[in-house]
């Protein structure tokens, strides 16, 4: 298989940086675009520390159509993995315009430049939020796409629709990976989840509370129809998730995709409640967490966990790391932060 230059947008973010590491390990030449809106440039050093390879990096705002075109004029790209997007459910409810502008226009300008430069392979960072509160669990790729519960979820639905239409109209081959809840950090401790400001996701809030950076952890609702009353999610280790992107990319480059647009659920297939996560974290970290139950958060659903059999079969991929390993790695990463 001929390996060319792979563009990773949002490549200094949480999932992006781990995917860059896995791409480099597989021998791919990587170029990263990131505007540093929710990460730090030091992540580049972390990637190099793990792989020994200095990744090419361009600071670019994908909402700037002219700059995106100029980038493609200057680089020969074989495939794109598109992570760059605003990603917090709660914030999207408060700032919908920010989410629609950032998540949709960046995708449109990217696809426009890809089309002009005959770049035909893209992996899209989608989300299980496209399913809303599914009628049946575990969730398969055939589950109906419900009315989105949040603007963030809606941008992922719209993104998938855009890719479907563009692939139908031309040469584009696309894979949308519908992630469940990525957590954890690289085992080296050199890269991990690095939210700027107050974390929007559960695990950084857990680790920062345990480290004394946050006073207490808020558990949003204990009145859900679940065993312990807290919401259930499928928590997947970020390294497992990163490896799924490599499998999907190789599938496109090797021409093994069965349709112009494919969808795969990427999760562990197991649901864990918020209180289960807290208890598991306390076990692996040997720290007591200060948490309190507060009201439910708008846009949140009761339960979501994946049926991953399609990805297991078609991508030859399977999650290998469990909740304890993911939480232990997240804690080790937190302890290394100054």
DATAFEN-V197153 format. One record per helix or strand of 3 or more residues. SS is the DSSP state (A for helix, B for strand). FROM is the first residue (numbers start at 1). LEN is the number of residues. If there is no record, write none. Layout:
ss/from/len
SS/FROM/LEN
SS/FROM/LEN
//
This chain:
ss/from/len
B/5/5
A/14/12
B/29/5
A/43/9
B/56/3
A/65/10
B/79/4
A/89/6
A/96/21
B/121/7
A/128/4
A/151/19
B/173/7
B/181/3
A/202/9
B/217/4
B/235/3
A/238/16
B/261/6
A/274/12
B/291/4
A/309/6
A/323/13
//
